Structure formats: structure tokens, C-alpha cells
Amino acid sequence: GSAWDSFFDLDSSFNVNPPLKTNPKDDFVGLGYASSGPLQLQVNTAQFGRTFQDRSHTFRVRQRPAGIPKSTRIVNYNVRGRRGNIVQVYPAVEYDFVPEDLEVELGDMIHFQWTGSDANSNNNAGNGKDGTDRSNLVQIADRASNKPVPIHEHTLFFDAQSTSPGSQAYEEGHKLVERFAFLDQEMYAQQANRACPKTLTELQNADLDDNDDGNCHQLNAAPAYFDGGLVKMRVQGEHHIASTRNNAYSNRSQKATIRVVSRRLRWHEVLFLVVGLLAFLVAAFFIGHAVWALMNPTSAAFASGNRPLLLGTPCCASCVRRKIKEREAFKVALRAEWRQQHQQEKQLA
């Protein structure tokens, strides 16, 4: 639906009977004059409809993609701030990735997306075309570095050193690195009948300044909004990133760290493991008791009143019958021995 605003539909037809007059006085609470009113509202209608600092925003919450399980965590990763130095952007801030320090688990997904602008104040400090801001994402060795790492050292989107070139994982990771660094500028430049330089010679001959729309090395050919899509985190460790356009060394820094840790067990998984362990211990006790009783048929544990329930199952029937016969034979022999001992004692007496 559309955003609600009680003054959204006002036009000149309301001049005769305006919904709000200057400094209105009334019993607004409704308990009667001299009880809860009249009260005056401090309203200057000459100023009421003006917008001095419009900080309203609209955002959309998308449906989770059909192929992503509900148990998978999705983190929204953005860029905040606007073009300018700390004085020019106040009360906003200079560029930053947000969260600047992010910790996720293996298997979590990050939705990389950010919105730039073509309506910044002209002459505000910054790089690239005046009045615009753009952000890309490249991996750097650490937070003290400013130079992107080469593709064979990349770890954020894929582990380049342990992935075979030509494999599907390598090709997918390579495309992500390329897209996040260059923001698909070649495609957008072609749509505007331009072309990004493809060699160092072309770049030098082009002699592009920061305000040239075809200045791809300053990301001028990219649109303001970038949607990098969902990226699954597959490589454990710390991954440091920066924006080549806005990370202006001593002036301002646009860097961040994404830390990928091993997956932690959820509470229901811990509960399942505890219950499973207890069940295993109980089962081990009953099985051990049954095996001991079966191996010692003459013991009290194998007596009919004490015999483990597990030995009453059909799979144990034939073995139990043999052990019962052993027990009966033992009892017969024991009785005979007792009788013999009793007779000997009578003769001695």
C-alpha cells in the first residue's frame, strides 16, 4: 500500500474550510470547557506545510526466495553515509559499510545491496562525478591496506587458492569478484553508447576526468543502486573489504571486516543431542545388562523374576531357551552335589 499522510491529498479546494487553522483553540480533550480546555495548539500554517529536512525513507521487505530454507540466516549488508567531509555531511556521516564489523556463521547468507545518489550537493568533497556517490566492494589484505588483493588471494566469495580454476565454484566466485568490483559498468556503458576502457593504453588515451560519465575507473557508469544478491558464506576466517572510490586514504576510509565462524549449534540441536545421549546411555545399560545375563545363565540376573526384558523379545527366544536349559542342568547338578554332601555329613555324624 501507499504511505499514509493526512495532508497528502490537500490542494486549493481546502482553502475555504482548511483542516487546520493558525493557532486553533478548542476543548480537544473533550471534558468540557473550564475542565480540560480550551487549549491552544501552536501552529503557524504559513510554515506548517514546508519541509526543512526531509528524512523520510521507504523500504520494501521482500519474500524469502523459495529455494532458501527458513532456518538459513540472511543478513542485509548496506552502505551508509553520503558524499562530503564530516562538516558537509553533518548530521549524517561519511561513507561506511554497515555493519562495519560483521560476524556470520558458515552457511549464512549475506544480501549485499546499497543505494547511492545523484542528488548530493555540488562541490561536496568526494571522488567521481560531482553530486553523485557510488560504492563498490573489493577485498583487501587487512584493515591497514588500501590496495585490492589479486584474484588468486581472494577468500570472501570463494577460496581461490583451494579452488581449481575452471571448476564451477571457481567460475561462480570469479564472477562475483568481478561484479562487486566493477558493478556491471560495461553493460550500462553500452546502453548509453559508451564503452569502458579495456586496456591501459585505452585508459591513458581516453583522458577522462572525474565528471565524465564514461569514467568507469571512478564507477561513474554504474547506476546509483547496486543489488549484489544473496551470497552464501563458505570460507571461514576474517575477510577485509573496501571501496576503491570512497576509500580516500587520509581523507576518509570506507573499510569493513566480515568474520565467518564455524556454525554454532542451535538450542533445539543441543536439546536433541542431550536427549540422544541420555537415550544411548539408557539403551547401553539395558543391552549390557541383557548380554551379561545371557553370558551368565546361572547368575541371579538370568532368573525368571530378574531376567532383562530385552531377552523376552522374539529375536532372543532361541538363544534364551538354550541358556534356560543350561541353567536347569546346572541346578540339577547343584542339587545332586548338595545331596551328596548331605549324605557324607550324616555318615560322619
C-alpha positions as CSV (number, residue, x, y, z in Angstrom):
1,G,0.0,0.0,0.0
2,S,0.9,3.7,-0.2
3,A,2.5,5.6,2.6
4,W,-0.1,7.3,4.9
5,D,-0.1,11.1,5.3
6,S,-3.1,13.1,6.5
7,F,-2.0,16.0,4.4
8,F,-1.1,14.1,1.2
9,D,-4.3,14.9,-0.7
10,L,-4.6,18.6,0.3
11,D,-5.0,21.1,-2.5
12,S,-6.5,24.6,-3.1
13,S,-10.0,23.2,-2.6
14,F,-9.4,23.2,1.1
15,N,-8.7,26.9,1.3
16,V,-12.3,27.6,2.2
17,N,-12.5,25.1,5.0
18,P,-9.0,24.1,6.0
19,P,-8.5,21.1,8.2
20,L,-6.1,23.0,10.4
21,K,-6.1,26.8,11.2
22,T,-3.5,29.0,12.7
23,N,-3.2,28.6,16.5
24,P,-6.5,26.7,16.9
25,K,-8.2,26.9,20.3
26,D,-10.7,24.2,21.5
27,D,-11.5,21.6,24.1
28,F,-9.5,19.0,22.3
29,V,-9.6,16.5,25.2
30,G,-13.4,16.7,25.3
31,L,-14.1,17.0,29.1
32,G,-15.8,20.4,28.7
33,Y,-14.6,24.0,28.8
34,A,-13.0,25.1,32.1
35,S,-12.4,21.4,32.7
36,S,-9.9,20.3,30.0
37,G,-10.0,23.3,27.8
38,P,-9.8,25.4,25.8
39,L,-6.2,24.7,24.8
40,Q,-4.3,26.4,22.0
41,L,-2.1,24.5,19.6
42,Q,1.0,26.4,18.4
43,V,0.5,26.1,14.7
44,N,1.7,28.5,12.1
45,T,0.0,27.4,8.9
46,A,2.4,29.5,6.8
47,Q,5.2,27.2,7.9
48,F,3.2,24.0,8.6
49,G,3.4,22.6,5.1
50,R,7.1,23.2,4.5
51,T,9.7,20.6,4.7
52,F,13.0,21.7,6.1
53,Q,14.8,18.4,6.4
54,D,13.1,15.5,4.7
55,R,14.4,12.4,6.3
56,S,11.6,10.1,5.3
57,H,12.5,6.8,3.7
58,T,10.6,4.0,2.0
59,F,11.9,0.4,2.1
60,R,10.4,-2.9,0.9
61,V,10.7,-6.2,2.6
62,R,10.9,-9.0,0.1
63,Q,9.7,-12.5,0.4
64,R,12.4,-15.0,1.2
65,P,13.4,-16.8,-2.1
66,A,11.7,-20.2,-2.5
67,G,15.0,-22.1,-2.5
68,I,16.3,-20.7,0.8
69,P,15.2,-22.7,3.9
70,K,13.6,-20.7,6.7
71,S,16.4,-21.8,9.1
72,T,19.0,-20.0,7.0
73,R,20.1,-16.7,8.3
74,I,20.1,-13.8,5.9
75,V,22.0,-10.6,6.7
76,N,21.2,-7.3,5.0
77,Y,24.5,-5.6,4.1
78,N,24.5,-1.9,3.1
79,V,26.4,1.3,2.7
80,R,25.5,4.3,4.9
81,G,26.6,8.0,4.7
82,R,26.7,10.5,1.9
83,R,29.2,12.5,-0.2
84,G,31.2,15.1,1.6
85,N,33.6,15.7,4.5
86,I,32.5,15.4,8.2
87,V,31.3,19.0,8.2
88,Q,29.4,18.9,4.9
89,V,27.6,15.6,5.7
90,Y,26.6,16.6,9.2
91,P,24.3,15.4,10.8
92,A,24.8,12.3,8.6
93,V,28.2,10.5,8.3
94,E,30.8,9.8,5.7
95,Y,30.7,6.5,3.8
96,D,30.7,3.2,5.8
97,F,29.8,-0.3,5.1
98,V,27.2,-1.4,7.7
99,P,27.7,-3.4,9.8
100,E,31.3,-2.3,9.8
101,D,32.3,-5.4,11.7
102,L,30.0,-8.3,10.9
103,E,30.2,-11.9,12.3
104,V,28.3,-14.6,10.5
105,E,28.5,-18.4,10.5
106,L,29.4,-20.8,7.8
107,G,26.3,-21.3,5.6
108,D,24.7,-18.0,6.5
109,M,23.8,-15.7,3.5
110,I,24.5,-12.1,3.1
111,H,22.4,-9.8,0.9
112,F,24.8,-7.2,-0.4
113,Q,22.9,-4.1,-1.6
114,W,23.3,-0.4,-1.3
115,T,21.8,2.8,-2.7
116,G,23.9,5.7,-3.9
117,S,22.6,9.1,-5.0
118,D,22.7,11.5,-7.9
119,A,21.5,14.5,-5.8
120,N,24.3,15.3,-3.4
121,S,25.2,18.9,-3.0
122,N,27.6,20.0,-5.8
123,N,31.2,20.7,-4.7
124,N,30.9,18.4,-1.7
125,A,34.2,16.6,-1.1
126,G,34.5,13.2,-2.7
127,N,35.6,11.3,-5.7
128,G,33.9,10.5,-9.1
129,K,31.3,12.7,-10.7
130,D,30.3,15.7,-8.7
131,G,27.0,15.4,-6.9
132,T,27.0,11.6,-7.0
133,D,28.1,8.8,-4.8
134,R,28.8,5.2,-5.7
135,S,30.3,2.2,-3.8
136,N,31.9,-1.0,-4.9
137,L,33.4,-3.8,-2.9
138,V,36.9,-5.3,-3.2
139,Q,38.8,-7.5,-0.8
140,I,42.0,-6.1,0.9
141,A,44.6,-8.0,2.9
142,D,43.8,-6.2,6.2
143,R,42.3,-3.0,7.6
144,A,45.6,-1.2,7.2
145,S,45.7,-2.0,3.5
146,N,44.3,0.1,0.7
147,K,45.1,-2.0,-2.4
148,P,42.8,-4.8,-3.6
149,V,44.2,-8.3,-3.3
150,P,44.6,-10.1,-6.7
151,I,42.0,-12.7,-7.6
152,H,44.2,-15.7,-6.6
153,E,44.3,-14.4,-3.0
154,H,40.5,-13.9,-2.7
155,T,38.7,-15.6,0.2
156,L,35.4,-13.7,0.8
157,F,33.3,-15.1,-2.1
158,F,35.4,-18.3,-2.6
159,D,38.7,-19.7,-1.5
160,A,40.8,-19.0,-4.7
161,Q,43.8,-20.9,-3.5
162,S,41.9,-24.2,-2.8
163,T,39.5,-24.0,-5.7
164,S,40.5,-25.5,-9.1
165,P,40.5,-23.0,-12.0
166,G,37.8,-23.9,-14.4
167,S,35.6,-25.6,-11.8
168,Q,32.0,-24.3,-11.3
169,A,32.9,-23.0,-7.8
170,Y,35.9,-21.0,-9.3
171,E,33.8,-19.6,-12.1
172,E,31.0,-18.5,-9.8
173,G,33.4,-16.9,-7.4
174,H,35.3,-15.2,-10.2
175,K,32.1,-13.6,-11.5
176,L,31.2,-12.3,-8.0
177,V,34.6,-10.7,-7.5
178,E,34.3,-9.1,-11.0
179,R,30.8,-7.9,-10.4
180,F,31.3,-6.4,-7.0
181,A,34.5,-4.6,-8.1
182,F,33.2,-3.2,-11.4
183,L,29.4,-3.0,-10.8
184,D,28.5,-4.3,-14.3
185,Q,29.6,-1.0,-15.7
186,E,30.4,-2.3,-19.2
187,M,26.7,-3.3,-19.6
188,Y,25.4,0.1,-18.5
189,A,28.0,2.0,-20.6
190,Q,26.9,0.1,-23.7
191,Q,23.3,1.1,-23.0
192,A,24.5,4.7,-23.1
193,N,26.5,4.1,-26.3
194,R,29.7,4.3,-24.3
195,A,32.4,1.8,-23.6
196,C,34.7,1.3,-20.6
197,P,38.5,1.2,-21.4
198,K,39.6,-2.4,-21.9
199,T,43.4,-1.8,-21.8
200,L,45.8,0.5,-20.0
201,T,46.5,2.2,-23.4
202,E,42.8,2.9,-23.9
203,L,42.6,4.3,-20.4
204,Q,45.5,6.6,-20.9
205,N,44.3,7.8,-24.3
206,A,40.8,8.4,-23.0
207,D,42.0,11.2,-20.7
208,L,38.8,11.1,-18.6
209,D,38.2,13.4,-15.7
210,D,36.2,12.7,-12.6
211,N,33.0,14.2,-14.1
212,D,33.0,12.2,-17.3
213,D,30.0,9.7,-17.4
214,G,32.3,7.2,-19.1
215,N,34.8,7.3,-16.3
216,C,34.5,3.6,-15.3
217,H,37.5,3.6,-13.0
218,Q,35.6,6.0,-10.8
219,L,32.4,4.0,-11.1
220,N,30.6,6.8,-13.0
221,A,29.0,4.4,-15.4
222,A,27.3,2.4,-12.7
223,P,23.7,3.2,-11.5
224,A,23.1,4.5,-8.0
225,Y,21.6,1.3,-6.7
226,F,23.5,-2.0,-6.6
227,D,22.0,-5.3,-5.8
228,G,24.6,-8.0,-5.4
229,G,22.1,-10.6,-4.4
230,L,22.4,-13.4,-1.8
231,V,25.9,-14.8,-1.3
232,K,26.5,-17.8,0.9
233,M,29.4,-17.7,3.2
234,R,31.6,-20.7,2.6
235,V,35.1,-19.7,3.8
236,Q,35.9,-19.5,7.5
237,G,38.1,-16.6,8.6
238,E,38.4,-12.8,8.6
239,H,37.7,-11.1,5.3
240,H,38.5,-7.4,4.9
241,I,36.9,-5.2,2.3
242,A,37.0,-1.6,1.0
243,S,35.5,0.7,-1.7
244,T,38.1,1.9,-4.2
245,R,36.1,5.1,-5.0
246,N,35.4,6.3,-1.4
247,N,38.4,4.9,0.5
248,A,40.3,8.2,0.0
249,Y,43.3,7.3,2.3
250,S,43.9,10.2,4.7
251,N,40.6,12.0,4.0
252,R,38.1,9.2,4.6
253,S,38.0,5.4,5.0
254,Q,35.4,3.0,3.7
255,K,36.5,-0.3,5.0
256,A,34.9,-3.2,6.9
257,T,35.5,-6.7,8.1
258,I,33.3,-9.8,7.6
259,R,34.2,-12.6,10.0
260,V,33.0,-16.1,9.2
261,V,33.0,-18.5,12.1
262,S,32.1,-22.2,12.4
263,R,28.4,-23.0,12.7
264,R,27.1,-23.0,16.3
265,L,24.6,-25.5,17.5
266,R,21.0,-24.1,17.9
267,W,19.2,-24.7,21.2
268,H,16.9,-27.4,19.7
269,E,20.0,-29.2,18.3
270,V,21.7,-29.1,21.7
271,L,18.5,-30.5,23.3
272,F,18.3,-33.2,20.7
273,L,21.9,-34.2,21.4
274,V,21.4,-34.3,25.1
275,V,18.2,-36.4,24.8
276,G,20.0,-38.6,22.3
277,L,23.0,-39.1,24.6
278,L,20.7,-40.0,27.5
279,A,18.8,-42.4,25.3
280,F,22.1,-44.0,24.2
281,L,23.3,-44.4,27.8
282,V,20.0,-46.0,28.9
283,A,20.0,-48.3,25.9
284,A,23.6,-49.2,26.5
285,F,22.8,-50.1,30.1
286,F,19.9,-52.4,29.2
287,I,21.8,-54.0,26.4
288,G,24.8,-54.6,28.6
289,H,22.7,-56.0,31.4
290,A,20.9,-58.3,28.9
291,V,24.2,-59.5,27.4
292,W,25.8,-60.1,30.8
293,A,22.7,-62.1,32.0
294,L,22.8,-64.1,28.8
295,M,26.5,-64.9,29.2
296,N,25.9,-65.9,32.8
297,P,22.7,-68.0,32.8
298,T,23.4,-69.4,36.3
299,S,23.5,-65.9,37.9
300,A,20.6,-64.3,39.6
301,A,20.3,-61.8,36.8
302,F,19.1,-64.6,34.5
303,A,16.5,-65.9,37.0
304,S,12.9,-65.7,35.6
305,G,12.0,-62.9,38.0
306,N,15.0,-60.8,37.2
307,R,15.6,-61.6,33.6
308,P,16.0,-58.4,31.5
309,L,13.0,-57.5,29.3
310,L,15.2,-57.3,26.3
311,L,15.7,-61.1,26.5
312,G,12.0,-61.5,26.1
313,T,12.0,-60.3,22.5
314,P,11.4,-62.8,19.7
315,C,14.9,-62.3,18.3
316,C,16.4,-63.6,21.5
317,A,14.0,-66.5,22.0
318,S,16.1,-69.4,20.7
319,C,19.2,-68.3,22.5
320,V,17.3,-67.8,25.8
321,R,15.9,-71.3,25.5
322,R,19.4,-72.8,25.2
323,K,20.5,-70.8,28.2
324,I,17.5,-71.9,30.2
325,K,18.5,-75.5,29.6
326,E,22.0,-74.7,30.7
327,R,20.6,-73.1,33.9
328,E,18.3,-76.2,34.5
329,A,21.2,-78.6,34.0
330,F,23.3,-76.5,36.4
331,K,20.5,-76.6,39.0
332,V,20.2,-80.4,38.6
333,A,23.9,-80.8,39.1
334,L,23.9,-78.5,42.1
335,R,21.1,-80.4,43.8
336,A,23.0,-83.7,43.3
337,E,26.1,-82.1,44.8
338,W,24.1,-80.9,47.8
339,R,22.6,-84.4,48.3
340,Q,26.0,-86.0,48.2
341,Q,27.4,-83.5,50.7
342,H,24.4,-84.1,53.0
343,Q,24.9,-87.9,52.9
344,Q,28.6,-87.5,53.7
345,E,27.9,-85.3,56.7
346,K,25.3,-87.9,58.0
347,Q,27.9,-90.7,57.7
348,L,30.5,-88.6,59.6
349,A,28.0,-87.9,62.3
